[in-house]
Amino acid sequence: DEAVRGTCEDASVCKRFAVSVGYWKDPYIQYFVRQAKERKAPEINRGKKIIIKNKLFFLLTGYYARVHGVSYLIKAFLKKTECNCQIVNLGAGMDTLFWRLKDENLLPRKYFEVDFPMIVARKIHNIKSKPPLSKPIMESHSGDSLLIDSHSLDSSRYSIVGADLRFSSDLEEKLKKHNLDIHLPTLLVAECVLVYMTPQQSSNLLKWAASTFPVAMFINYEQVNMTDRFGQIMIENLQRRQCNLAGVEVCRSLDSQRERLLLNGWETARAIDMMKVYSFLPQADVKRIEGLEFLDEKELFEQLMQHYCICWASKDSSNL
């Protein structure tokens, strides 16, 4: 679990660096993570410098596609429900989506975040100590006094809960204590979360979500096409950091990603790799971000993007 929790820090540092370079705007990430500095060792020769710069560009552009692709689906759900819905962000880490949605006047009726208690405690500490984070929560809050302790925060529009996603009964109990409404259209988001669970554990979580909410959508971002040599290298790199992808067998293909959703109670499911997502993004903005860094080795970039995907599934008793 410690190595998995470490991925939260890695992702947050990368996102902050991407924002500082200009890939997208996020005025809130600075309050959760330290500023990343691109390491430029003087002994690196020119060839290695190009490789490191390319790797950084691939990483940041991958995050750019991920942030915009997931955001597109979230906003489509919010518009379809006219924000009369709730969002449950599973394994949210230091994500800033609540604050960004508030700035765009797109807050759902209630926004929930769930993560390991240790990560939640750190996030709550940042929220309490940074007025730009706490003020929007207070502004959107109504009713009784805001409830907050070391491992949970509950306001009328935003809640953060410390829980282990591998135990869905415990998760449901904690969310209901924070006024989860199973009758509201519900969007569940998981970004690089399910892959750290065993297939049985992720199946249990997906089944719980599909059986609990009559109208729901599930968005999953994670690895795909992991049986080829490129995928094996990705797995080996993570294993060297003692980070085990316990659920990687479900990441064989786009078909296996879809099948998992359909076999666990979801009515419809789609999956596309991130190269396809990248091709769908507004091309004027893609051209802008490609101008931020020199891109060599385009084939390597395409390989990387073909090994991540966005999947989404729905259950829709209201015909939304």
Secondary structure as GFF3:
##gff-version 3
##sequence-region A 1 320
A	DSSP	alpha_helix	2	21	.	.	.	ID=ss1
A	DSSP	three_ten_helix	29	31	.	.	.	ID=ss2
A	DSSP	alpha_helix	46	81	.	.	.	ID=ss3
A	DSSP	beta_strand	86	90	.	.	.	ID=ss4
A	DSSP	alpha_helix	97	103	.	.	.	ID=ss5
A	DSSP	beta_strand	110	115	.	.	.	ID=ss6
A	DSSP	alpha_helix	117	129	.	.	.	ID=ss7
A	DSSP	alpha_helix	131	140	.	.	.	ID=ss8
A	DSSP	beta_strand	147	149	.	.	.	ID=ss9
A	DSSP	beta_strand	152	154	.	.	.	ID=ss10
A	DSSP	beta_strand	158	162	.	.	.	ID=ss11
A	DSSP	alpha_helix	168	177	.	.	.	ID=ss12
A	DSSP	beta_strand	186	191	.	.	.	ID=ss13
A	DSSP	three_ten_helix	194	196	.	.	.	ID=ss14
A	DSSP	alpha_helix	199	212	.	.	.	ID=ss15
A	DSSP	beta_strand	215	223	.	.	.	ID=ss16
A	DSSP	alpha_helix	229	240	.	.	.	ID=ss17
A	DSSP	three_ten_helix	248	251	.	.	.	ID=ss18
A	DSSP	alpha_helix	254	263	.	.	.	ID=ss19
A	DSSP	beta_strand	268	273	.	.	.	ID=ss20
A	DSSP	alpha_helix	274	280	.	.	.	ID=ss21
A	DSSP	alpha_helix	283	290	.	.	.	ID=ss22
A	DSSP	alpha_helix	298	305	.	.	.	ID=ss23
A	DSSP	beta_strand	308	316	.	.	.	ID=ss24
###
